[in-house]
Each structure stands twice: as structure tokens, then as C-alpha cells.
Amino acid sequence: MRKFLGAGILISMLAGCATQPQVDSDQQRSDTASTSEEAGPPRSDAPSDEHSDSRVTVPLAEGGVDADLLFHVLAAERLGRVGDFEAAMEHHLEAARLGDDPDLARQVVSMALNLEDWSALVDGAVRWQELAPDDPGPGRFLALGLINLGETERAAAVLAERLADSDEPGPAWRETTMLLAAAEREEDAMAAMDILVREAGEDIDAGLVLENRSLLLWQLGQTDEALDLALQAAEQGDSTRRWVWAAQLASAADEQELALSHYQRARRIDPEDVGLALSEAEILRQLDRLDEAIASLSQLPEDSESLYSLGTYQFQAGQLDAARETWDRLAALDVVDDRMQHAFLTGFLAELLDLDEQALSWYAQVDTGPRADRARLRRAVIEGERGNLVVARNLLRSVRMAGGMELSEQAWLIEADLLRVAGRAEEAVDLLSGALRERPDSVALLYTRGICAVAMDDLELAEQDFRRILQIDDDNAMALNALGYTLTDRTDRHQEAYRLIRRALALEPDSPAILDSMGWVYFRLGEPEQALPYLEQALAGEDNPEIAAHLGEVLWVLGRQAEATEVLFDALERFPDDDYLLDTLRRLELVE
């Protein structure tokens, strides 16, 4: 299976051509800055699902508007408006042949790429090249069209010419490799790569070849082979970039010890690179070597990112006093590279440390840039937890008005959860029902509405939503577990619940939530001995009051009242206001 869909690469290239209007992108920046030379192994964006605007400027003939040209341009625009993009593209192509404006041919390329009409893509790119011989853009698309038509030799010849004309072989080979990754057939991409390497002859750097073969293999989903070649490339010379690439691939393959050794090798080449130090520390954290990560971060120059990382690691290690001191230093920084990023990171660390007033103050400073709406989301969560539901909901509405799909959905989900926790589950269901009219197949919205429906005892709606998720993805362990647990806890359909939970557990055998469900369904089936090991493992994996209540009740029924009492009252110390736990204690007559 292909790891990524490659057409997005070409769409972004098309956006970069001088005559091409900007193509919008929904790609979101992460909450924290990149911690290495690259954010991770390069990934293709998803192909755009929007066809390009079919309107173009009509060129004038010497005596006025060229009538034939005008006919084809207007026909293309009319057909594009009614959604007949194939016919519109044919008219665009004829207009490009008649006219002398490169934009006409570029429009053909744009539409052909979206429609995956490779013959039209080749025709458009050839005409674009004729009209703008100095423009590097059409060659990329010509090569893609040829390779997807099975004309690998011709495609490689076009790419080889582009590589020969480049003054910077590294970036040129990388761009070429990413283009090959967009090919429909893996064998064609690899064959074209082989031809390019052969044509380059002995003059090409062996490490460069290995690096780009590794990149192509990774894009094609062959991670193990890509990692092997990345290591060979790194060993060709002391290149920080290549060791980082090898480390990123090792981490993607879940070989964190290997990734750590590669980052350490890169750091020996460039010990002053802060990004490398942050990447190394993150791998140490993943390896549960937090003390080493903290020690490493403590040696770095103090800036927004290094202090934020240090503070979060100290928090995870339970070093709360040290984390608070680090936050104080973070908040006191005078000189920062990115004021909005600094404010967001400072607010986020404050939120982790339960410094709600400070977190709200710092988040409020993030008023522009890509993190502004994320800061509003965080403010809404804090305000909601403080009981300021009106303020929280207004913030969430402002995020939705900004129009970003990902953050809008998060705003719906956060608002619904705040309403549910506030005992207003029916309002939450109404809110999510409105959101689902816009996005009827959103798994997250369906799941959250199902949970809210359970809270308002609308089990029919809850089952409908969980089963809808399973229609979309029949291996969705989250939905299998939610439906199974609901049937276990709220109905007598325990055998059906058992089958659902068993499927979920096969998909995620270490999930505390699913282990708890399995234990609880065994208990409801009258098999407390079978239930016990699942519940013990679940509580060991997650300190959760509902799991503790289940374990306590099973121990009680098994006649182990002293152990049951210890489990239940230990949980009560940590979760004194949990309704489920308190109900269990009352049923067992351990509290009034």
C-alpha cells in the first residue's frame, strides 16, 4: 500500500509556478516548533478535491478578440460552472493551442492533474513548454504525465535534462524523487530512478543516490528498505542531514534505540545544533529515560522551545517544583524569535501546571498567526472547566467562524464535552446533530454524540452512532468498545456486548479502557473470576475511578472484601467527587 498519495506534491509544485494563482492548503502547523532539521520524514499532502477555477483572461488578437479562442474559453468556463470538468478541459486545451498565453496551457495542466487525465496533462505541459520555454514548471508535469502513461524512458529523459541544468544537485534530486513518488505505479517510479542513476554515471555522489532511493522507498511505503539505504547514505560521509534522516526513519519504524544512536551521531558532527538536542531528548523521553532527557535539555541555551521542552519533561517526571521554576524562566524571557509561538508555549506549560490565570493571560496574547485559534480553543477549555461556560462557548464560536475544518471540528467536540460535563447532555446532542448535518461521516462527531446520548439515556441514538462508525470503519476499536460497554452496562445484551469487546481487544490488546470493558462484561455474564485479571491489568494501566469501581465490586463479590475496600477507598482519595465511584460505594453500603 502506498504510504501517501503523491498528487499533492505536484499540486504544490503547480502553486509555485510564477504564472499560477495560489493554491490554498489546509495543512496545519503543529502546536510546538520542529525539533530537528526537518519535522519528520517528508510527506505528500492529500490531493486537492477542488477543481481549479476555469476562468482565464482572454488574450486579444491584433484586430481584437480572437473569435475561436473566445468561444473555447467561454465554453470551458460555462462547462466548469456546471461541473463538466472533462469537457471544460478539452476546451481549455483547444484554447491553449490557439492562443499564445502560457496561462491557458497551465490551466489545462491544473485540471488534468485533478482529473488524473495523463494524456491531457502531457498535451498541456508540452504546450506550456512551447509558450514559456524558460519556465521550469511544465517539465515537472510533463514527466509525471509520461511516467503515468507508462513511457518511463521519455519521463526519465525529461527529468535527466532538468537535473543536468541544475546548479544544486541535492535539492534538484530531492524534488525529482518526490515527483517520482507521485507516480501511480511503484515499479514505474523505481524504473525511472534506475534510469536517472544510470544516466548520471560515475560523477554522481553515491551518498546522494542512496539518500534519494531511501526517500523514494519510504514514500512508497517500504520503510525497512528505506531505513537500510538511509544508513548506508549516512555512512558515506559526515552529513548531519543524512544522519537525521536515518534517525527519523528509525523512529518511524519504532526503533527508538537506533534512532537515538543516529541523532547522537549527528550531534557529534554539529554539537551546537539545538534542534538536534531537542530531537535526541524526545527519543530519550519515548524510551522512558526522562532523567537523561532532562539533564540534556538543562545544558541547552535558554530559549522558548528548549525551556518549554524542559518544563514539560519535568512535569511528566513528576518534578513539579522544578517545572514551575522552568516556567518562571520561560515567562521571563526578554528576547524571543517568535512572539506568538513563545506566548502559546508559555500558556500551554502554565496550563499543564494548573496555573490557569497565567495560562489564560498568555493564550490571550496569541492574537495572530497559525496558533491564534488553537489558543482560543485552550482558553475555552480552561474557562469551561472553571464554570464560565458562556465565555467558553463564545470563544469556540469564534474558532468556528474562522472556518478551518480541523479546528472547527475540535471546537464542536470541546463545546459538546463541556455541555455534557455540565449535565446538559441533551444540548450537547443538539449541538453535535447540527455539526453532523455539515459533516455526516465525521467519526469524531459521531463518537462524541454517541457518548452524550448515553449520558442522556438515549441508547437508541448511541447505538445508531456507534454502528454508523463501524459502517465507515469496521475495525474501529474505539466504537466497538463504546458500543460493547454501553450494551454491557445499560442492557441485558451481554453476549452481543462480549463479541464486540472481544473484537476491540484483539485490535488493541493493551488498552486499559477495553480491558476494563472485557472485565466488566465477564462480571455481568456471571463470571467474576474471569473478570478479575482484566480489571487488574486495566487499573495498572490507567488510574481511573470507573475501573477502580469495577475492580472493587468484583473483589467484593468474590468475597475479598478487605481488598475491595482498599481499592475503592484509595480511589476515593484521588477522585472524591466521582459519581460512578460514589454510587458503587453506596450500593456496597460502604458510604451513606
C-alpha positions in Angstrom: 0.0 0.0 0.0 1.3 3.5 -0.8 2.1 5.4 2.3 1.0 8.7 0.8 -0.9 10.0 -2.2 1.5 11.8 -4.5 -0.6 14.2 -6.5 -0.5 16.7 -3.7 3.2 17.1 -4.4 2.5 18.2 -7.9 -0.3 20.4 -6.9 2.1 22.3 -4.6 4.6 22.5 -7.4 2.0 23.9 -9.7 1.3 26.5 -7.0 4.9 27.5 -7.1 5.0 28.3 -10.8 5.2 32.0 -11.5 2.0 32.2 -13.6 -0.1 30.1 -11.3 -2.6 31.6 -8.8 -2.0 30.5 -5.3 -3.5 27.1 -4.3 -4.9 27.0 -0.8 -3.6 24.5 1.7 -5.3 23.2 4.9 -2.1 21.9 6.3 -1.8 23.0 10.0 1.3 23.8 11.8 1.9 21.8 15.0 1.5 23.2 18.4 5.2 23.2 19.0 8.0 24.1 16.7 10.0 21.4 14.8 12.7 19.9 17.0 15.1 18.8 14.2 16.3 19.9 10.8 13.0 18.6 9.4 9.8 17.9 11.2 9.9 14.3 10.2 10.1 12.2 7.1 8.7 14.3 4.3 5.1 13.5 3.5 2.9 14.2 0.5 -0.2 16.3 1.1 -3.6 14.8 0.2 -4.7 15.5 -3.3 -6.9 18.6 -3.6 -10.6 17.7 -4.1 -11.3 21.1 -5.7 -11.0 21.6 -9.5 -9.2 24.7 -10.5 -11.1 27.8 -11.4 -11.9 27.6 -15.1 -11.8 31.4 -15.7 -8.8 32.9 -17.5 -8.0 36.2 -19.1 -8.9 36.1 -22.8 -5.9 37.2 -25.0 -6.6 39.7 -27.7 -5.7 39.1 -31.4 -4.2 42.0 -33.3 -7.6 43.2 -34.5 -9.5 42.5 -31.3 -10.7 39.3 -29.6 -9.9 36.0 -31.4 -13.4 34.6 -32.0 -12.4 30.9 -32.0 -10.3 31.4 -28.9 -13.0 33.3 -27.1 -15.5 30.5 -28.0 -13.4 27.9 -26.3 -12.5 29.9 -23.3 -16.2 30.8 -22.7 -17.3 27.2 -23.3 -14.7 26.0 -20.8 -15.9 28.5 -18.2 -19.6 27.5 -18.7 -18.9 23.8 -18.5 -16.7 24.2 -15.5 -19.6 26.0 -13.7 -21.9 23.1 -14.2 -19.3 20.5 -13.1 -18.4 19.0 -16.5 -14.7 19.3 -16.0 -13.6 16.8 -18.6 -15.4 18.8 -21.4 -14.1 22.0 -19.9 -10.6 20.8 -20.0 -10.9 19.9 -23.7 -12.0 23.4 -24.5 -9.1 24.8 -22.4 -6.7 22.6 -24.4 -8.0 23.9 -27.7 -7.8 27.5 -26.4 -4.2 26.8 -25.4 -3.4 25.6 -28.9 -5.0 28.7 -30.5 -3.6 31.3 -28.1 -0.1 32.4 -27.1 -0.7 32.9 -23.3 1.1 30.3 -21.1 -1.7 30.6 -18.6 -4.1 28.8 -21.0 -1.8 25.8 -21.1 -1.2 25.9 -17.3 -4.9 25.8 -16.8 -5.0 22.6 -18.8 -2.3 21.1 -16.6 -4.1 22.1 -13.4 -7.4 20.5 -14.5 -5.7 17.4 -16.0 -3.8 16.8 -12.8 -7.0 17.0 -10.7 -8.8 14.7 -13.1 -5.8 12.3 -13.4 -6.0 12.6 -17.2 -2.4 11.9 -18.0 -2.7 12.3 -21.8 -4.2 15.8 -21.4 -1.6 16.6 -18.8 1.2 15.7 -21.3 -0.5 17.8 -24.0 -1.0 20.8 -21.7 2.6 20.6 -20.4 4.0 20.4 -23.9 2.1 23.4 -25.0 3.0 25.3 -21.8 6.7 24.5 -22.5 6.3 25.8 -26.1 4.8 29.1 -24.9 7.2 29.5 -21.9 10.5 27.7 -22.7 12.3 29.3 -19.8 9.7 28.3 -17.2 10.8 25.2 -15.2 7.3 24.4 -14.3 6.0 22.4 -17.3 8.8 19.9 -17.3 7.7 18.5 -13.9 4.2 17.8 -15.1 5.3 16.5 -18.5 7.5 13.9 -16.7 4.6 12.9 -14.4 2.2 12.5 -17.3 4.7 10.4 -19.2 5.5 8.1 -16.3 1.8 7.5 -15.6 1.3 6.7 -19.3 4.0 4.0 -19.0 6.5 6.0 -21.0 9.2 5.7 -18.4 12.2 6.2 -20.7 10.8 9.5 -22.0 9.9 10.6 -18.5 13.4 9.9 -17.3 14.9 11.8 -20.2 12.9 14.9 -19.3 14.0 14.6 -15.6 17.6 13.9 -16.5 17.7 17.1 -18.6 16.3 19.1 -15.6 18.9 17.6 -13.3 21.7 18.4 -15.7 20.6 22.0 -15.8 20.6 22.4 -12.0 23.4 24.1 -10.1 22.4 22.5 -6.9 22.2 18.7 -7.3 21.0 17.9 -3.7 17.7 19.9 -3.9 17.2 19.0 -7.6 17.4 15.3 -6.8 15.1 15.6 -3.9 12.5 17.4 -5.9 12.8 14.8 -8.6 12.4 12.0 -6.1 9.3 13.5 -4.6 7.9 13.8 -8.2 8.6 10.1 -8.8 6.8 9.2 -5.6 3.7 10.7 -7.2 3.7 8.1 -9.9 0.7 5.8 -9.9 2.7 2.6 -10.2 5.6 1.9 -7.9 7.5 -0.2 -10.5 7.5 2.8 -12.9 8.8 5.1 -10.2 11.7 2.7 -9.3 12.5 2.1 -13.0 12.7 5.9 -13.7 15.0 6.2 -10.7 17.3 3.5 -12.0 17.5 5.2 -15.4 18.3 8.5 -13.8 21.1 7.0 -11.8 22.5 5.2 -14.8 22.4 8.4 -16.9 24.2 10.3 -14.2 27.1 7.9 -14.5 30.1 7.9 -12.2 30.0 11.7 -11.5 27.1 11.5 -9.1 27.8 11.2 -5.3 27.0 7.7 -4.1 25.6 9.0 -0.9 23.2 11.3 -2.8 21.9 8.3 -4.8 21.4 6.2 -1.6 19.6 9.1 0.2 17.2 9.6 -2.6 16.5 5.9 -3.1 15.8 5.8 0.6 13.4 8.8 0.3 11.6 7.2 -2.6 11.2 3.8 -0.9 9.8 5.5 2.2 7.3 7.3 0.1 6.3 4.0 -1.4 5.8 2.5 2.0 8.9 0.3 2.1 10.2 1.5 5.5 12.7 -1.2 6.3 14.4 -0.9 2.9 14.4 2.9 3.1 16.0 2.7 6.6 18.7 0.4 5.4 19.6 2.7 2.5 19.4 5.8 4.7 22.0 4.3 7.0 24.3 3.5 4.0 23.9 7.1 2.8 24.8 8.5 6.2 27.9 6.3 6.4 29.1 7.8 3.1 30.2 10.9 4.8 29.7 13.1 7.9 26.4 14.7 6.8 24.2 15.9 9.6 21.2 15.9 7.3 21.6 12.2 6.4 22.1 11.0 10.0 18.9 13.0 10.9 17.1 11.3 8.0 18.2 7.9 9.2 17.1 8.7 12.7 13.7 9.9 11.6 13.2 6.7 9.6 14.3 4.6 12.6 11.8 6.4 14.8 9.0 6.0 12.2 9.8 2.2 12.3 9.6 2.3 16.1 13.3 1.5 16.5 13.9 4.2 19.0 17.3 3.0 20.3 18.6 3.0 16.7 17.1 6.5 16.2 18.8 7.7 19.4 22.2 6.4 18.1 21.7 8.2 14.8 20.8 11.5 16.5 23.8 11.2 18.7 26.0 10.7 15.6 24.5 13.8 14.1 25.2 15.8 17.3 28.8 14.7 17.2 29.1 16.4 13.9 27.2 19.6 15.0 27.1 19.7 18.8 25.8 23.3 18.8 22.6 22.4 16.9 19.7 22.9 19.4 17.2 21.2 17.2 19.3 18.0 17.2 19.5 18.2 21.0 15.7 18.5 21.2 15.2 15.6 18.9 17.6 13.5 20.9 15.8 14.4 24.1 12.4 13.5 22.6 13.7 10.0 21.7 15.0 9.6 25.3 11.6 10.5 26.6 10.0 7.9 24.4 12.5 5.4 25.8 11.3 6.3 29.3 14.7 7.8 30.0 13.3 11.1 31.3 16.2 11.9 33.7 18.7 11.7 30.8 16.4 13.9 28.6 16.0 16.5 31.4 19.8 16.5 32.0 20.5 17.1 28.3 17.9 19.8 28.0 19.2 21.6 31.1 22.5 22.2 29.2 21.0 24.0 26.3 20.9 27.7 25.8 17.6 29.1 27.1 15.0 29.9 24.5 11.3 29.4 24.2 11.4 25.9 22.8 14.2 24.5 25.0 12.6 25.8 28.2 9.2 24.6 27.1 10.5 21.1 26.4 12.4 21.0 29.6 9.4 22.1 31.6 7.1 19.5 30.0 9.6 16.7 30.6 10.0 17.8 34.3 6.2 17.8 34.6 6.0 14.2 33.1 8.7 13.1 35.5 6.7 14.4 38.5 9.2 17.2 39.2 6.6 19.8 39.7 8.7 22.3 41.6 11.4 22.2 39.0 8.9 22.5 36.2 7.4 25.6 37.9 10.9 27.1 38.1 11.4 26.4 34.5 8.1 28.0 33.6 9.1 31.1 35.5 12.3 31.4 33.4 10.2 30.8 30.2 7.8 33.5 31.2 10.6 35.9 32.0 12.4 35.6 28.6 13.0 39.1 27.2 14.1 38.2 23.7 12.2 35.6 21.7 12.3 34.7 18.0 8.6 34.3 17.6 6.4 36.2 20.0 3.2 34.3 19.2 4.9 30.9 19.5 6.5 32.0 22.8 3.1 33.1 24.2 1.5 29.8 23.1 4.2 27.6 24.6 4.2 29.6 27.8 0.5 29.3 28.1 0.5 25.6 27.4 3.1 24.9 30.1 1.2 27.1 32.5 -2.0 25.1 31.8 -0.1 21.8 32.4 1.0 23.2 35.8 -2.6 24.2 36.7 -1.6 27.9 36.5 -4.9 28.8 34.9 -4.8 32.6 35.3 -1.4 32.7 33.8 -2.3 30.3 31.0 -5.3 32.5 30.1 -3.2 35.6 30.1 -0.5 34.1 27.8 -3.0 32.5 25.5 -4.9 35.8 25.1 -1.6 37.3 23.7 -1.8 34.9 20.8 -4.0 37.0 18.6 -2.5 36.5 15.2 -0.8 33.7 13.2 -1.5 30.0 12.9 -1.7 29.4 16.7 -4.4 32.1 17.4 -7.3 29.7 17.0 -5.6 26.9 18.9 -5.0 29.4 21.8 -8.7 30.2 21.7 -9.5 26.5 22.0 -7.3 26.2 25.0 -8.8 29.3 26.6 -12.3 27.8 26.1 -11.3 24.5 27.8 -9.9 26.4 30.8 -12.9 28.7 31.0 -15.3 25.8 30.7 -13.6 23.9 33.5 -13.8 27.0 35.7 -17.6 27.1 35.1 -17.5 30.0 32.7 -19.5 28.2 30.1 -20.8 31.3 28.3 -17.3 32.7 27.8 -16.0 29.3 26.7 -18.8 28.9 24.1 -18.2 32.3 22.7 -14.5 31.5 22.2 -15.4 28.2 20.5 -17.9 30.0 18.2 -15.1 32.4 17.2 -12.9 29.5 16.2 -15.7 28.0 14.1 -16.3 31.4 12.4 -12.6 31.3 11.3 -13.6 28.4 9.0 -10.7 26.0 9.4 -12.1 22.4 9.1 -9.9 20.7 11.6 -10.2 23.4 14.3 -13.9 23.9 13.7 -14.5 20.2 14.4 -12.3 20.4 17.6 -14.5 23.4 18.7 -17.7 21.4 18.2 -16.2 18.5 20.2 -14.9 20.6 23.1 -18.2 22.5 23.4 -20.2 19.3 23.4 -18.0 17.8 26.1 -18.2 20.9 28.2 -22.0 20.7 28.0 -22.0 17.0 28.8 -19.9 17.5 31.9 -22.1 20.4 33.0 -25.1 18.0 32.9 -26.5 19.4 29.7 -26.1 16.3 27.5 -29.3 17.0 25.6 -27.9 20.4 24.4 -24.7 18.6 23.5 -26.6 16.2 21.3 -28.4 19.0 19.6 -25.2 20.8 19.0 -23.5 17.8 17.5 -26.5 17.0 15.4 -26.1 20.4 13.7 -22.4 19.7 13.1 -23.2 16.3 11.7 -25.5 17.8 9.1 -22.4 19.5 7.8 -20.1 16.5 8.2 -22.2 13.4 8.4 -19.3 11.0 8.2 -17.1 12.5 10.9 -16.1 9.6 13.2 -15.2 12.0 16.0 -18.5 13.8 15.9 -20.5 10.6 15.7 -18.5 9.1 18.6 -18.9 12.1 20.8 -22.7 12.3 20.1 -22.9 8.6 21.0 -21.2 9.3 24.3 -23.5 12.2 25.0 -26.5 10.1 24.0 -25.6 7.5 26.6 -25.3 10.3 29.2 -28.9 11.3 28.4 -30.1 7.6 28.3 -30.9 7.7 24.6 -29.4 4.3 24.0 -31.1 4.0 20.6 -29.2 7.1 19.3 -26.0 6.0 20.9 -26.2 2.6 19.2 -27.0 4.2 15.9 -23.9 6.4 16.1 -21.5 3.7 17.2 -22.8 1.4 14.4 -22.5 4.2 11.9 -18.8 4.5 12.8 -18.5 0.7 12.3 -20.1 1.1 8.8 -17.4 3.6 8.0 -14.6 1.6 9.6 -15.5 -1.9 10.8 -12.2 -2.2 12.7 -12.7 0.9 14.8 -11.7 -0.4 18.2 -13.0 2.8 19.9 -16.5 2.3 18.5 -16.5 -1.4 19.1 -15.6 -0.9 22.8 -18.0 2.0 23.3 -20.9 0.0 21.9 -19.9 -3.1 23.8 -19.5 -1.3 27.1 -22.9 0.5 26.6 -24.7 -2.8 26.0 -22.9 -4.3 29.0 -23.6 -1.5 31.4 -27.1 -0.4 30.2 -28.8 -3.5 28.8 -29.0 -7.3 29.2 -27.5 -7.9 25.7 -24.3 -9.2 27.3 -23.4 -11.9 24.8 -23.6 -9.4 22.0 -21.5 -7.0 24.1 -18.9 -9.7 24.7 -18.5 -10.3 21.0 -18.0 -6.6 20.3 -15.5 -6.1 23.1 -13.6 -9.3 22.1 -13.1 -7.8 18.6 -11.9 -4.5 20.1 -9.5 -6.2 22.4 -8.0 -8.2 19.5 -7.3 -4.9 17.8 -5.9 -3.1 20.9 -4.9 -5.7 23.5 -3.2 -3.3 25.8 -5.9 -0.7 26.0 -7.0 -0.1 29.7 -10.4 1.0 28.5 -11.0 -2.2 26.5 -9.5 -4.4 29.2 -11.9 -2.8 31.7 -14.9 -3.5 29.3 -13.8 -7.1 29.0 -13.6 -7.5 32.7 -17.0 -5.8 33.2 -18.8 -7.9 30.6 -17.4 -11.1 32.2 -18.7 -9.9 35.5 -22.2 -9.1 34.0 -22.1 -12.6 32.5 -21.7 -14.0 36.0 -18.1 -14.9 35.7 -16.2 -12.7 38.2 -13.2 -15.0 38.3 -12.7 -14.4 34.6 -13.3 -10.7 35.1 -10.6 -10.1 37.7 -7.4 -10.3 35.7 -8.7 -8.0 33.0 -9.7 -5.4 35.6 -6.4 -5.7 37.5 -4.5 -5.1 34.3 -6.7 -2.2 33.3 -6.2 -0.4 36.6 -2.5 -1.0 36.4 -2.5 0.7 33.0 -4.7 3.7 33.9 -5.6 5.3 37.3 -9.3 5.7 36.5 -12.1 5.8 39.1 -14.6 3.8 37.0 -12.0 1.0 36.5 -11.3 1.1 40.3 -15.1 0.8 41.0 -15.4 -2.2 38.7 -12.4 -3.9 40.3 -13.7 -3.2 43.8 -17.1 -4.6 43.1 -15.7 -7.8 41.5 -13.4 -8.3 44.5 -16.3 -7.7 46.8 -18.5 -10.4 45.1 -15.6 -12.8 45.2 -15.6 -12.5 49.0 -12.3 -10.4 49.2 -14.0 -7.5 51.0 -10.8 -6.2 52.6 -9.0 -5.9 49.2 -12.2 -4.4 47.7 -12.4 -1.8 50.4 -8.8 -0.8 50.0 -9.1 -0.4 46.2 -12.3 1.6 46.5 -11.2 4.0 49.2 -7.8 4.5 47.7 -9.5 5.6 44.5 -11.9 7.8 46.5 -8.9 9.7 47.9 -7.8 10.6 44.4 -11.3 11.1 42.9 -13.5 12.3 45.8 -16.2 13.7 43.5 -16.6 10.9 41.0 -20.2 10.0 40.8 -19.7 6.4 39.4 -17.3 5.6 42.2 -19.6 7.1 44.9 -22.6 5.1 43.5 -20.6 1.9 43.8 -19.6 2.6 47.4 -23.2 3.4 48.2 -24.5 0.2 46.6 -22.0 -1.8 48.7 -23.1 0.2 51.7 -19.6 1.4 52.4 -20.7 5.0 52.5 -24.0 6.7 53.1 
